[in-house]
Amino acid sequence: MSRFRNPNLRRLEHVFAGAAGGVFDLPQRVRAAVDAVDRLVAEQVRVRALPESLADLVLVEEITAAAKAGKGRFPTADKLVVADQERRARAAYDAALAQSLDELENQVENAVVGCADEIVSEHLRPALAEVMVEVSEIAELLAPYGLDHAALLEAPEPARKARRQLDAVAARYTALRNAQSALGSLREQPQIEAGKLFEIRNRTDLCAGLRAGAPWPDDTVAKLIWFADHHAEVWMPTPAERETAALDEIEAVKAAREEVPA
């Protein structure tokens, strides 16, 4: 279940989930806006957990006590007014909280949109670089043994530890790509093959000779090792950088076709 009411923020949920999971950080402007939302939501939870009306509870107790005493000293009208005023105040406060929450969520959305390229270049990109350094080290340790857990039973402890670590590294990689994809939805992408240039800068070289598809596995764990073994240029482009690279590739393909003799 999403933590946000704003549908645009729900589409960016992977960005907030990755940051909350410690995979990457977010700009201070975005963090401050999200913290404000969290504080207001906490206040909503606190208020809605209270009894509907404390004055109503007191009123019920006094009516019950009066009935038991048999003296007919039931609450006066002024106490009924107090209870009614409290109910109205509670409802007004709850409505104000909801309205404020809408405004704060709009501020979060504006902060993310305004910082989208910064999030990619200053936060996702460094986190991806760390992941790929770890992948390279793990790939070297696992090279003699492969990825199958059964085959690693007799391997040295460093290799077995590296295999366990690889699953966590792959989860971080997935979180980064999910956040990248969510941010990319904020900008229209050029009409190119789905996923092209999303992960790999030198995709054309790696896919040379293939009519369709890609030579690397679909499984994230195996794919990361393949990237490391085949010198894939794993990158984290901003939407603008990806668009520029895609358009450059389109132009390069056109130029290559024009150079082919008729």
VOBA-1610 file (N, C-alpha, C; in pm, whole numbers, padded with zeros to 5 digits, always signed):
BEGIN
Met+00084-00119+00000Met+00000+00000+00000Met+00088+00124+00000Ser+00055+00221-00086Ser+00137+00340-00098Ser+00122+00429+00025Arg+00227+00499+00059Arg+00224+00592+00171Arg+00163+00726+00130Phe+00140+00744-00002Phe+00092+00874-00052Phe-00049+00863-00107Arg-00122+00975-00099Arg-00254+00984-00162Arg-00242+01036-00304Asn-00143+01120-00329Asn-00121+01180-00460Asn-00086+01071-00562Pro-00166+01055-00669Pro-00139+00947-00766Pro-00005+00963-00837Asn+00041+01086-00856Asn+00171+01106-00920Asn+00284+01058-00830Leu+00270+01076-00700Leu+00371+01027-00607Leu+00369+00875-00599Arg+00252+00816-00616Arg+00244+00670-00614Arg+00325+00610-00729Arg+00329+00680-00842Arg+00408+00632-00955Arg+00558+00646-00928Leu+00593+00727-00828Leu+00734+00746-00792Leu+00771+00667-00667Glu+00687+00572-00629Glu+00705+00499-00503Glu+00842+00432-00495His+00894+00383-00609His+01024+00316-00607His+01137+00412-00568Val+01119+00538-00598Val+01221+00636-00561Val+01229+00648-00409Phe+01113+00659-00345Phe+01110+00674-00199Phe+01145+00542-00130Ala+01104+00429-00190Ala+01134+00300-00129Ala+01285+00273-00130Gly+01351+00305-00241Gly+01495+00284-00248Gly+01571+00369-00149Ala+01525+00493-00132Ala+01590+00581-00035Ala+01564+00533+00107Ala+01440+00491+00135Ala+01407+00443+00268Ala+01485+00316+00302Gly+01517+00236+00199Gly+01591+00113+00221Gly+01741+00133+00229Gly+01786+00258+00217Gly+01928+00287+00229Gly+02010+00257+00105Val+01944+00230-00007Val+02016+00200-00131Val+02083+00325-00186Phe+02016+00437-00172Phe+02070+00566-00215Phe+02005+00675-00131Asp+02059+00794-00142Asp+02007+00909-00068Asp+01927+00997-00164Leu+01858+01095-00109Leu+01784+01191-00189Leu+01830+01333-00156Pro+01810+01427-00246Pro+01848+01565-00217Pro+01778+01617-00091Gln+01843+01711-00023Gln+01789+01763+00102Gln+01650+01823+00083Arg+01628+01888-00030Arg+01497+01948-00057Arg+01388+01843-00060Val+01416+01729-00120Val+01318+01621-00127Val+01299+01557+00010Arg+01410+01532+00079Arg+01400+01471+00212Arg+01318+01557+00306Ala+01339+01689+00302Ala+01265+01779+00391Ala+01115+01775+00360Ala+01081+01770+00232Ala+00939+01765+00193Ala+00875+01634+00237Val+00948+01523+00222Val+00895+01393+00264Val+00882+01386+00415Asp+00980+01441+00487Asp+00974+01441+00634Asp+00851+01518+00683Ala+00819+01628+00616Ala+00701+01706+00655Ala+00574+01624+00638Val+00566+01549+00528Val+00451+01462+00505Val+00442+01356+00614Asp+00555+01296+00647Asp+00555+01189+00749Asp+00510+01243+00885Arg+00554+01364+00920Arg+00513+01422+01049Arg+00363+01450+01051Leu+00311+01497+00939Leu+00167+01527+00936Leu+00086+01398+00941Val+00132+01295+00871Val+00061+01166+00875Val+00062+01110+01017Ala+00174+01127+01088Ala+00181+01080+01227Ala+00079+01154+01313Glu+00060+01280+01286Glu-00040+01357+01361Glu-00181+01308+01328Gln-00206+01277+01203Gln-00336+01221+01165Gln-00363+01091+01240Val-00264+01005+01244Val-00279+00877+01313Val-00308+00899+01461Arg-00236+00994+01522Arg-00256+01023+01665Arg-00397+01071+01692Val-00443+01165+01610Val-00575+01225+01632Val-00685+01122+01609Arg-00671+01041+01505Arg-00776+00945+01472Arg-00779+00828+01569Ala-00673+00811+01646Ala-00671+00706+01747Ala-00739+00749+01877Leu-00765+00878+01892Leu-00831+00928+02012Leu-00979+00889+02012Pro-01041+00883+02130Pro-01186+00862+02134Pro-01256+00970+02053Glu-01371+00938+01999Glu-01441+01035+01913Glu-01461+01169+01983Ser-01492+01168+02110Ser-01509+01293+02183Ser-01492+01266+02332Leu-01393+01331+02391Leu-01372+01315+02535Leu-01492+01370+02612Ala-01546+01480+02561Ala-01663+01539+02628Ala-01781+01444+02624Asp-01795+01369+02513Asp-01902+01270+02503Asp-01884+01161+02608Leu-01763+01118+02628Leu-01737+01015+02727Leu-01772+01062+02868Val-01732+01186+02898Val-01764+01243+03028Val-01915+01253+03046Leu-01982+01294+02938Leu-02127+01310+02940Leu-02195+01175+02970Val-02150+01072+02903Val-02208+00939+02926Val-02186+00894+03070Glu-02067+00920+03121Glu-02037+00881+03259Glu-02129+00955+03357Glu-02150+01083+03334Glu-02234+01163+03425Glu-02380+01119+03417Ile-02426+01089+03296Ile-02565+01044+03280Ile-02584+00911+03351Thr-02489+00821+03332Thr-02496+00690+03396Thr-02495+00703+03548Ala-02406+00789+03597Ala-02395+00808+03742Ala-02522+00868+03799Ala-02580+00963+03724Ala-02703+01027+03772Ala-02817+00927+03777Ala-02824+00842+03675Ala-02930+00742+03673Ala-02916+00644+03788Lys-02793+00605+03817Lys-02770+00510+03926Lys-02800+00574+04062Ala-02770+00704+04072Ala-02791+00771+04201Ala-02938+00794+04228Gly-03016+00799+04121Gly-03160+00819+04138Gly-03197+00957+04186Lys-03111+01054+04173Lys-03140+01190+04222Lys-03181+01284+04109Gly-03176+01235+03983Gly-03222+01318+03873Gly-03130+01431+03836Arg-03006+01429+03883Arg-02912+01537+03850Arg-02838+01503+03721Phe-02910+01512+03614Phe-02851+01483+03484Phe-02776+01606+03432Pro-02682+01587+03336Pro-02602+01699+03286Pro-02689+01810+03230Thr-02643+01932+03249Thr-02715+02049+03200Thr-02684+02071+03052Ala-02760+02161+02990Ala-02746+02184+02845Ala-02608+02235+02807Asp-02545+02310+02896Asp-02413+02364+02861Asp-02312+02252+02837Lys-02327+02140+02908Lys-02236+02029+02885Lys-02263+01960+02751Leu-02389+01961+02708Leu-02421+01910+02576Leu-02358+01996+02468Val-02358+02126+02491Val-02296+02219+02396Val-02146+02195+02387Val-02082+02172+02499Val-01937+02146+02500Val-01905+02022+02418Ala-01985+01917+02438Ala-01962+01793+02364Ala-01979+01815+02214Asp-02082+01890+02177Asp-02106+01918+02036Asp-01994+02002+01977Gln-01946+02101+02051Gln-01836+02184+02003Gln-01709+02104+01982Glu-01685+02008+02073Glu-01565+01926+02059Glu-01573+01839+01934Arg-01692+01782+01909Arg-01707+01700+01789Arg-01682+01783+01663Arg-01737+01902+01661Arg-01718+01990+01545Arg-01571+02030+01528Ala-01506+02058+01639Ala-01365+02097+01633Ala-01278+01984+01583Arg-01308+01863+01631Arg-01231+01747+01587Arg-01248+01726+01436Ala-01371+01738+01388Ala-01397+01718+01246Ala-01327+01825+01163Ala-01329+01949+01212Ala-01264+02058+01140Ala-01113+02038+01136Tyr-01056+01991+01249Tyr-00912+01969+01254Tyr-00872+01855+01160Asp-00952+01749+01157Asp-00923+01638+01068Asp-00928+01681+00923Ala-01025+01765+00888Ala-01035+01816+00751Ala-00915+01904+00717Ala-00872+01984+00813Ala-00757+02070+00792Ala-00630+01988+00771Leu-00617+01880+00848Leu-00501+01792+00832Leu-00499+01732+00692Ala-00614+01686+00644Ala-00622+01626+00511Ala-00586+01728+00403Gln-00636+01850+00419Gln-00605+01955+00321Gln-00456+01989+00323Ser-00399+01996+00442Ser-00256+02024+00453Ser-00173+01911+00393Leu-00219+01788+00411Leu-00147+01674+00355Leu-00144+01681+00203Asp-00256+01718+00143Asp-00259+01734-00003Asp-00157+01837-00048Glu-00150+01948+00023Glu-00055+02053-00013Glu+00089+02006+00004Leu+00118+01938+00113Leu+00254+01890+00136Leu+00295+01784+00033Glu+00201+01698-00006Glu+00234+01599-00107Glu+00260+01666-00242Asn+00188+01773-00272Asn+00217+01849-00394Asn+00358+01906-00389Gln+00400+01948-00271Gln+00536+02002-00257Gln+00641+01892-00276Val+00611+01771-00229Val+00702+01658-00253Val+00713+01631-00402Glu+00599+01628-00470Glu+00600+01604-00614Glu+00683+01709-00687Asn+00661+01836-00652Asn+00736+01944-00716Asn+00886+01932-00689Ala+00920+01890-00568Ala+01061+01875-00532Ala+01126+01764-00614Val+01057+01651-00629Val+01113+01540-00706Val+01126+01577-00853Val+01023+01639-00908Val+01028+01679-01049Val+01142+01778-01072Gly+01156+01873-00980Gly+01260+01973-00994Gly+01400+01918-00975Cys+01411+01808-00902Cys+01543+01749-00871Cys+01567+01619-00947Ala+01484+01587-01046Ala+01491+01455-01110Ala+01630+01425-01165Asp+01687+01516-01241Asp+01820+01493-01298Asp+01925+01485-01188Glu+01910+01566-01085Glu+02005+01563-00973Glu+01998+01429-00900Ile+01878+01378-00883Ile+01864+01248-00815Ile+01939+01140-00892Val+01926+01143-01025Val+01994+01043-01106Val+02145+01062-01101Ser+02192+01183-01130Ser+02336+01205-01146Ser+02412+01209-01014Glu+02350+01261-00908Glu+02422+01280-00782Glu+02391+01174-00677His+02289+01093-00701His+02250+00995-00599His+02242+00852-00655Leu+02166+00831-00762Leu+02158+00697-00819Leu+02290+00656-00884Arg+02351+00748-00956Arg+02474+00714-01030Arg+02588+00670-00938Pro+02618+00746-00832Pro+02723+00698-00740Pro+02689+00565-00674Ala+02561+00546-00642Ala+02520+00419-00580Ala+02538+00303-00678Leu+02508+00328-00806Leu+02528+00224-00908Leu+02676+00193-00924Ala+02761+00295-00920Ala+02905+00273-00933Ala+02955+00183-00820Glu+02906+00204-00699Glu+02945+00119-00587Glu+02900-00025-00609Val+02778-00040-00658Val+02726-00174-00686Val+02815-00246-00787Met+02851-00178-00895Met+02928-00243-01000Met+03071-00275-00957Val+03127-00195-00867Val+03258-00229-00810Val+03248-00360-00734Glu+03143-00373-00655Glu+03122-00497-00580Glu+03098-00615-00675Val+03023-00591-00782Val+02997-00699-00878Val+03127-00747-00941Ser+03215-00654-00977Ser+03343-00692-01038Ser+03426-00778-00943Glu+03428-00740-00817Glu+03504-00816-00718Glu+03444-00955-00699Ile+03311-00960-00694Ile+03243-01089-00677Ile+03264-01177-00799Ala+03254-01119-00918Ala+03271-01197-01041Ala+03409-01263-01045Glu+03509-01192-00998Glu+03645-01248-00996Glu+03653-01367-00900Leu+03588-01354-00784Leu+03592-01463-00687Leu+03514-01585-00734Leu+03407-01561-00809Leu+03321-01672-00851Leu+03361-01732-00985Ala+03455-01669-01053Ala+03491-01714-01188Ala+03523-01864-01195Pro+03596-01921-01100Pro+03628-02065-01111Pro+03512-02158-01076Tyr+03405-02104-01017Tyr+03302-02191-00960Tyr+03163-02172-01021Gly+03135-02057-01078Gly+03001-02031-01131Gly+02906-01980-01023Leu+02778-01978-01056Leu+02678-01919-00966Leu+02593-02022-00892Asp+02595-02144-00935Asp+02510-02245-00874Asp+02553-02272-00729His+02458-02262-00640His+02489-02280-00498His+02543-02420-00469Ala+02489-02519-00534Ala+02535-02657-00510Ala+02681-02672-00550Ala+02718-02610-00663Ala+02856-02621-00710Ala+02953-02548-00618Leu+02900-02457-00537Leu+02985-02377-00449Leu+03004-02441-00312Leu+02940-02554-00288Leu+02948-02616-00156Leu+03092-02649-00117Glu+03171-02687-00215Glu+03310-02723-00188Glu+03407-02608-00214Ala+03354-02494-00250Ala+03439-02378-00280Ala+03490-02316-00151Pro+03598-02240-00157Pro+03649-02171-00038Pro+03545-02074+00018Glu+03555-02044+00146Glu+03460-01956+00212Glu+03447-01820+00144Pro+03557-01756+00098Pro+03542-01627+00031Pro+03448-01633-00090Ala+03455-01743-00166Ala+03368-01758-00282Ala+03223-01778-00240Arg+03202-01859-00137Arg+03065-01883-00090Arg+03005-01755-00031Lys+03087-01681+00040Lys+03040-01554+00095Lys+03007-01456-00017Ala+03088-01455-00121Ala+03064-01366-00234Ala+02933-01399-00303Arg+02903-01529-00313Arg+02776-01569-00377Arg+02657-01521-00295Arg+02668-01532-00164Arg+02559-01482-00079Arg+02546-01330-00092Gln+02657-01265-00096Gln+02657-01119-00109Gln+02596-01075-00241Leu+02616-01154-00344Leu+02568-01118-00478Leu+02417-01099-00481Asp+02344-01181-00407Asp+02199-01166-00405Asp+02159-01029-00350Ala+02226-00985-00244Ala+02196-00853-00186Ala+02236-00742-00282Val+02348-00759-00349Val+02394-00658-00445Val+02294-00648-00561Ala+02244-00763-00607Ala+02146-00763-00716Ala+02017-00693-00673Ala+01978-00710-00548Ala+01857-00642-00498Ala+01878-00491-00499Arg+01996-00445-00463Arg+02026-00302-00469Arg+02023-00251-00612Tyr+02078-00331-00702Tyr+02078-00295-00844Tyr+01934-00279-00894Thr+01850-00373-00859Thr+01709-00367-00901Thr+01641-00243-00845Ala+01668-00212-00719Ala+01608-00092-00658Ala+01652+00034-00731Leu+01777+00039-00773Leu+01828+00154-00847Leu+01760+00166-00983Arg+01746+00055-01052Arg+01682+00059-01184Arg+01533+00092-01173Asn+01469+00044-01067Asn+01328+00078-01047Asn+01311+00228-01025Ala+01402+00287-00947Ala+01396+00431-00923Ala+01425+00507-01051Gln+01522+00459-01128Gln+01554+00523-01256Gln+01433+00521-01350Ser+01367+00407-01355Ser+01250+00394-01441Ser+01138+00488-01397Ala+01117+00497-01266Ala+01013+00586-01214Ala+01042+00731-01250Leu+01165+00772-01235Leu+01203+00910-01269Leu+01194+00933-01420Gly+01226+00829-01497Gly+01218+00842-01642Gly+01076+00864-01690Ser+00978+00819-01611Ser+00838+00838-01651Ser+00797+00984-01649Leu+00880+01069-01587Leu+00849+01211-01582Leu+00878+01281-01714Arg+00952+01214-01803Arg+00994+01274-01929Arg+00967+01177-02042Glu+00913+01227-02149Glu+00885+01142-02265Glu+01016+01097-02328Gln+01026+00967-02354Gln+01147+00912-02414Gln+01132+00902-02566Pro+01244+00907-02638Pro+01237+00892-02784Pro+01188+00753-02822Gln+01136+00741-02942Gln+01081+00613-02987Gln+01195+00518-03025Ile+01244+00443-02929Ile+01350+00346-02952Ile+01309+00214-02890Glu+01386+00110-02916Glu+01356-00022-02862Glu+01340-00016-02711Ala+01240-00083-02659Ala+01215-00081-02515Ala+01338-00128-02439Gly+01381-00048-02343Gly+01495-00085-02261Gly+01630-00051-02322Lys+01633-00010-02448Lys+01760+00019-02514Lys+01827+00139-02448Leu+01955+00125-02419Leu+02036+00230-02358Leu+01992+00261-02215Phe+01903+00181-02160Phe+01858+00205-02023Phe+01966+00162-01924Glu+02031+00050-01952Glu+02132-00003-01862Glu+02274+00007-01917Ile+02287-00015-02047Ile+02419-00032-02108Ile+02445+00077-02213Arg+02557+00146-02198Arg+02593+00249-02294Arg+02641+00187-02426Asn+02717+00078-02417Asn+02773+00016-02538Asn+02691-00105-02583Arg+02562-00092-02573Arg+02472-00202-02611Arg+02492-00245-02756Thr+02513-00148-02845Thr+02528-00181-02987Thr+02646-00275-03009Asp+02758-00248-02942Asp+02876-00334-02956Asp+02849-00473-02899Leu+02784-00478-02783Leu+02760-00607-02718Leu+02660-00692-02795Cys+02572-00626-02868Cys+02467-00699-02941Cys+02502-00716-03089Ala+02626-00687-03125Ala+02666-00699-03266Ala+02642-00841-03316Gly+02579-00851-03431Gly+02552-00982-03490Gly+02420-01042-03450Leu+02354-00983-03353Leu+02223-01034-03310Leu+02112-00960-03384Arg+02015-01034-03433Arg+01902-00971-03500Arg+01800-00918-03401Ala+01792-00982-03285Ala+01695-00940-03183Ala+01743-00987-03047Gly+01686-00925-02945Gly+01718-00965-02809Gly+01854-00916-02765Ala+01902-00975-02656Ala+02030-00935-02598Ala+02106-01060-02556Pro+02239-01055-02554Pro+02316-01175-02520Pro+02324-01206-02371Trp+02284-01113-02286Trp+02295-01137-02143Trp+02167-01202-02089Pro+02177-01272-01976Pro+02060-01341-01918Pro+01956-01241-01866Asp+01835-01288-01849Asp+01729-01205-01791Asp+01743-01196-01639Asp+01786-01304-01577Asp+01802-01306-01432Asp+01904-01200-01389Thr+01867-01118-01292Thr+01952-01006-01253Thr+02088-01051-01201Val+02089-01153-01119Val+02217-01201-01063Val+02311-01244-01175Ala+02261-01329-01264Ala+02345-01377-01374Ala+02382-01264-01470Lys+02289-01172-01489Lys+02314-01059-01580Lys+02429-00971-01530Leu+02431-00946-01401Leu+02537-00861-01346Leu+02674-00925-01366Ile+02683-01055-01346Ile+02810-01124-01368Ile+02846-01119-01516Trp+02748-01135-01602Trp+02773-01126-01747Trp+02825-00987-01781Phe+02765-00884-01725Phe+02812-00747-01750Phe+02959-00733-01712Ala+02994-00784-01594Ala+03132-00773-01546Ala+03228-00850-01636Asp+03188-00970-01680Asp+03275-01055-01760Asp+03293-01003-01903His+03196-00926-01953His+03199-00882-02093His+03224-00732-02107His+03270-00670-02000His+03308-00528-02005His+03193-00439-02053Ala+03074-00469-02005Ala+02960-00384-02039Ala+02976-00248-01971Glu+02943-00144-02044Glu+02949-00008-01989Glu+02816+00023-01921Val+02803-00029-01800Val+02680-00008-01723Val+02675+00139-01681Trp+02563+00203-01709Trp+02556+00345-01676Trp+02420+00381-01619Met+02411+00503-01568Met+02288+00555-01510Met+02264+00694-01570Pro+02206+00697-01690Pro+02185+00826-01756Pro+02063+00900-01701Thr+02070+01031-01704Thr+01950+01109-01679Thr+01858+01090-01799Pro+01731+01121-01787Pro+01644+01110-01905Pro+01697+01191-02025Ala+01753+01307-01998Ala+01807+01390-02107Ala+01928+01324-02170Glu+02017+01266-02089Glu+02135+01200-02142Glu+02097+01076-02223Arg+02000+01004-02174Arg+01956+00885-02246Arg+01895+00924-02381Glu+01818+01032-02381Glu+01757+01078-02506Glu+01865+01120-02605Thr+01966+01193-02557Thr+02074+01236-02645Thr+02148+01117-02702Ala+02179+01017-02616Ala+02250+00898-02663Ala+02167+00821-02765Ala+02038+00812-02741Ala+01950+00739-02832Ala+01944+00808-02968Leu+01931+00939-02967Leu+01925+01013-03093Leu+02058+01006-03166Asp+02170+01009-03090Asp+02302+00995-03153Asp+02315+00859-03220Glu+02263+00756-03155Glu+02270+00622-03213Glu+02186+00613-03339Ile+02070+00674-03336Ile+01984+00673-03455Ile+02056+00739-03572Glu+02122+00851-03545Glu+02197+00920-03650Glu+02315+00836-03699Ala+02381+00767-03606Ala+02495+00683-03644Ala+02450+00568-03734Val+02336+00509-03702Val+02282+00400-03784Val+02248+00451-03923Lys+02188+00569-03930Lys+02154+00627-04061Lys+02280+00652-04143Ala+02383+00706-04076Ala+02508+00736-04147Ala+02574+00608-04198Ala+02570+00501-04115Ala+02630+00375-04157Ala+02558+00317-04277Arg+02430+00331-04282Arg+02352+00279-04395Arg+02383+00357-04523Glu+02404+00486-04508Glu+02433+00568-04625Glu+02570+00537-04684Glu+02664+00486-04597Glu+02798+00455-04645Glu+02805+00321-04716Val+02703+00237-04698Val+02702+00107-04764Val+02680+00126-04914Pro+02768+00070-04996Pro+02751+00083-05144Pro+02621+00022-05190Ala+02560+00083-05285Ala+02434+00031-05341Ala+02459-00097-05420
//
